Structure formats: structure tokens, C-alpha cells
């Protein structure tokens, strides 16, 4: 029996690519034939995957898993299969967030959601990495759904951090960290407003560090740079790092005093768990999957009040007992996540597909 995975794009260091690689290893350990097929891939991943044109359809007992995050020709190829069809839904950002910044992204997001709805009648099992995503699948008409937690390679975070960055950014400033692509749904402008308030009313020794790709939507990034300038914030007070290697990312987590997310659309939000790994207290706005990812830990915001958020950041630094309590709760959440038998759970779900066969 074969269990193959399809990805539109197979990237090194990408969460979806890492999950596909991990699952393939697990499937092979269980005695299944298993390959990763993709439309395109990063250089150097030729031995890890096969191009989709090499795929040959299997029998009805075989399973194909499509990792879904963007529209692609793979969706229509999945519909044509006679094999058991499964998707892992990694979420598609709502198109309205891109309006005014990129008509192309608006088009892609709309197409992605429409394509997902079209898949519903043909998919035997819709998996989602959060309850938020699972409910979305249910609302789109998927008949059978389940939450399948995101794969995290915890050993990866044991690697050394960049010592130079740790040294230069431990300079007495309060470091507010955000990790994620610089795109409109992340609401980076709200982070800038909090930083401005903190500087003006609490302490001038503050720094916002935004780690993530800045080139996805140049028009949005330009608006953020203008906002920084309008608030008379200096380069040492707002830092956009762009995409960074792992050793730099770990250093930023280690020098940060708080992780702050005011994003308004999250399908899972991996940086929340990464913050837990680095014992960094989290403050996050309750949007999308954030509440289920935090699972009762961190500090969950029901409303965005800039002054209160800035004061909360300061309070976490001043009150060691509060900070320790938040970190302790996050450690417990992280352990619950780590101990979930996700691979065995997935295998039981896939085996049940054959039990349902007429």
C-alpha cells in the first residue's frame, strides 16, 4: 500500500515541507511505500522528493495526502484520483486583508478558498492543524474532519544561537518580539503603535524586533516604514530583520522580553509555541487559532487597547512572579503538545478510511 504526499512547492526549512518529510519517514517505518511529489522544489531537495509529473496513480487502497495552503493544479488532480483522498489544511488567509496592497494576492486568496470548497465533496478526510482550521473545513462542506497537530522538530531548537546578536541586543532596552511574514493580516502597524506608546509614556529604552520576510508585499512594508517615520521612531527602536537563519532566530527569541502578536488571522501560529520553547512570555490577540494554540496559557487579548498592551508589556518585565507564572503555564502547554501521539493518531485515522470502504 502507498501513502504519498503532494505539495505545490517543497521548501527547505518550511513548516509544511518539514512536516511532509517527517510523515514520509514515519510511513516508511510502518512499512508503507511513500513519496513526496511536488510541482517545484528548492535546489538540493532532488533526493528528498519527486516532481509531480513522475506520479503514477495507484489503486483504491492507496492514499494521497495533499498539503493545502494555496491554490494549485494539484487540487484538480486530486479530484480525478480513484485512491483515498486526504488533505491537511494549513489555512488560506482571507482576501480582504490584501485589499489595497495587492490585487494579485486578493485573487489568489479568493481562488484558494473557492478551490478548497470545490474539493469538499471528493475528499475522504479533511485534517487541520488547529480547531479553527477544522471548523473552516466543516463550514465548507467537508464531511469528515479531524484536528491533526502541526509537526514541530523540537531538536532543531537545541542548536546554538548567534552569540553576536545575543550580545548586542542585550543592551538594557525592553525587546518586544514578533516573528512572521510582514503581511497585512499580521497587523504590524499595531505593534508599531504599542512601541510608540511605550517609548513616550513608559520608557524610551524600547525596541520592536520583527523577524520575517519583508518582500511578500512591498506596498505594505513601505506603509510600515512610513508609519515608523511618522511616529519619529529611530532605526534602533524598530528593527525589521527580514528572513534570517535559524541561529539568528534563536538569538532574537533569547534576547526578547516578550513575544507580542496582534495578528488578526492565524491558522495555527507556530511562533507562539517557539516562544514557549525559549521561555518567552506571550501576549497575543485572540484571532483565528491563537486561543487554541495557547490553550489557556500566555496572556490572551480580547480587545486591542494600545495603552493597556504597552503597560502589560512593562508589567511582565517588572513583576517577576507574574512572568514566572506565565512561563510555567506555557511549559505545561508545551508538554501537552509534545506528548500527543500525533503519528499513531494519524495512522488510526487513515486505517479507518479502509474500514469505511464498501
Protein Blocks (a to p, Z undefined) as FASTA:
>chain_A
ZZddddfbacehiaklmmmmmmmmmmmmnopacddddfbdcehilmmpccfklpccddfk
bccddddfbdcfklmmmmmpmbdcddddebjadfklmgojamklmmmmmmmmmmmmmmmm
mpmbdcdfbfklmmmmmmnopabdcdddddddfklmmpccdfklmmmmmgopacdddedd
ddfklommlmmmmmmmmmmmmomcdcdddeddfklmmmlmmmmmmmmmmnopafklocce
bjadfklmmmmmmmpmbdcdfbfbdfkommlmmmmmnopacddddehjlmmmnnopajdd
fbdcfklmmmmmmmmmmmmmlmmmmmmmmmmmmmmmmmpcfklmmmmmmmmmmmmpZZ
